[in-house]
Amino acid sequence: MSEPAGSLPDQPPTVHGISLTPLTQCTHYHSPLDIIAIQHFCCQKFYACISCHNAQESHAPGVWPKTQRDVRAVLCGQCKHVLSLDEYMGSGSKCTRCGSLFNPGCKNHWELYFELAEDEGK
């Protein structure tokens, strides 16, 4: 299972995807700001994007329940820090460790990864 917010893995997680760069960009999303990978709730694997997940897995994607926002499941491709879901969603589209900017447009797709309240992801 995923690491709770109080603990950190020894090694950065393996990231899956299509035509990955070292910063976790993929064939679908490869701008300088596309540098996160999200651990998918359904299979616990980190993927560069949901399109990569859907191309490489035979199961439907699942979303992280609101009750598990303390789980570290978002990898910064720049510094390899794994942010908790709360940390990522409240970060203002930047890494809380190294300050690298993330694509603010990712927020438009949060419902594909996270269970959201009415006012989230807007």
N, C-alpha and C positions, 0 to 999 in steps of 0.2 A: 504494500500500500504506500501511498505518498507520505512524504516527510511532514510532520507537523511543523508549525512555524518556529518552534524552539530548537529544532535540530537541523543540521545540514549534512548532506551526503559528502563522502570523501572525494568523489570524482564527479565532474559534471555528468548529467544524464546523457544517454545516447539519444540523438535526435534522428527521427525518420522523416523521409520526404523524397521528392524527386528533384534531381540536380541541385543538391544542397551546397551552399557555400559554408565556409567556416563560421560565418555570422548567423547562420540558420535561414538565410534567404533561400527561396526555392523557385522552381519554374513558374509558379503562379504569382508569387509576391517577391519581388527582388529589388525594391527601391532601397536607397541607403537607410531608410527608417524601418524597413521590414526585418527586424533583428530579434524577434522573439519566437519561441517555440512553446506550445501549450501542451501540457500533459492531458491526454484525453481521459475523461472519467470512465468511459466504457472499457478501455483496454489498458489503462495506466501507462501508455506509451506517449512519449513526447513527439509531436509532429510539428513541422513548420507551418502547416495550415490545414484546414479541414478538407480542402480538395486533395491534398497529399494523403491524408488519412483515408478518405473515401476511395482513392485509387489503389491503396495498398492493403486495405482491410476488407474482410467479407461481412463484417457486422455493421449495423447502423451506429452512428456516433451517439454518445450520451452527453448530457450536460451536467456540470457540477452543481449539486444542490446548494441553496443559499446557506444551509447549515454547516457547510464544509469550507467556508471562506478562509479559514486559518491554514489550510493545506498549501504547502509550497508546490506550485504547479505551473509557473510561468518562468521560463528560462530567458535571461538576457543573453543574446548571442555575442555581445561585446565582452563582458566580464565574466560570464558564466554563472552569475548569481541567480539563484532560484527564488523568485518572489512568491509570497503567499498570494492567494487570489485577492484578498482584501488590499494587500500592499499594491499589487498591480492595478487594481481597479481604482484606487485612490491616488495613483502616482502622478496624474497629469501627463500621461504618455511619456514617462522617462524612467530610467532605472533608478531605484532608490539607493543603489550602491555607487555606480560609476557616473550617473547622470546622463548616459547616452539617451538620445531621443528615440522614442518608438513612434510608429505610424499612428497618428491620432484617428485615422479612418478605421482602425481595427475595432474601435468602439461601436461602429455601425453593425458589427457582426457578433457582438457579445452573446446574443441569444443563441447562437450556434454552439457555444461553449459553456455558458453559465446560466443557471436559473436566475431570472431577474425580477426585481420589484417593478412596479408600474413606472417609476421615475428614473430607472437606471438605463444606461445605454443610449441616452438621448443627448 
